[in-house]
Amino acid sequence: MDLQSRKVTNEMKVDLCSKYFMIGFAFLPFVWLVNAVWFFKEGFVKEEFEGQQKIKKYVILSGIGSLIWTIGFISWIVIFDQNRVAWGATADYMSFNIA
């Protein structure tokens, strides 16, 4: 969907932004990142329109959610990498190799 198209109304943009935000709760932080990037202009650059405050809210919350997931994921990778040997068989059960 091209957000710049005249066929896409502001209500459709708010609805799509809302849907992407809700989909992100299904452990899909990448969708939150896409939502924050894709709708940033609509929420913060374009002229004021009805529903823009909702888009701003969803963009900010999507960006925060994506950042939190990214920090958590990187933290887990670092912790696991540093402790894999010490955790022994438990770490082996948590990991797998694709060969």
N, C-alpha and C positions, 0 to 999 in steps of 0.2 A: 504494500500500500504506500503510495506516495503522499506524504503529509502536505505537500505543497499543492496538490491537485485541488481545483475548485469544487470538485465533487465531494470532497471530504469536508464535512461540516465540523464546527468546533465541538458539537455534542459527540460526534463520532470519535474525535480525538480524545476527549475526556474518557469516553467509554473504553477505548482501546488501551489507554494509559492505565486505567483502573484494572482492566483484565490482566495486563502484564504484571502489575503489582501483585495481584492476588495469586497468579501462577507462580511467582517467585517464592511464595510460602511453601510450595511443594518441593522444597530443598533444591531449587533451581536458581542459585544466585546469579548465574549468567544472564538469566532473563531480567533480573533487576538491573544489571549493568547495562544491558541493551535498552531497557526502559529509561534509565537515567540519561544515557547519551542521546537516544533518539528523540526524546521529548524535551530536552534541555532548551532548545530554541523556542519551542512553543510556550514553555513556562516562564522563561526569563528574558527573552529577546523581543518577541513579537509584541505588538500593541495590545493593550488590555482588552480582554474579552470575557464574556460570561463563562465561567468554568475554569479560567486560567489559574485561580487560586488552588483548585483541586489538583490540577496538573503539577503546579509547583510543589504541593505537599507530596504527591506520589513520586516525583523526581527526587526530592530530597530524601524521602524515606527509602526509596530504591537504592540510591547511592550509598546511604548509610548501611543498609542491609547487605549490599554487595561487599562493602569494605569490611564489615564485621566477619562475613563468611570467608573472605580472602585472608584476613589476619588469622582467623581460627585454623584454616586449612594449612597455611604456611607454618604456623606454630606446631601443628600436629606433625607435619613432615619433618621439621627440625628435631622435635622431641623424639620421634620414632627413630630417626636416623642416628641420633646420638646414643640411644638406649637399646637398640635392637639386639646387640650381642648380650648385654646384661640381662635382658628379659628372656633369653633362651627360647625354649619351645613355645612359649606364649607368643612371642614375636613372630616365630615361624608360622604359627597358625593364622596370624593376622596378615601375613604378606604372601604374595604369590609372584611367580616369574612367568613372563610370557616369552617362550623361546621358539 
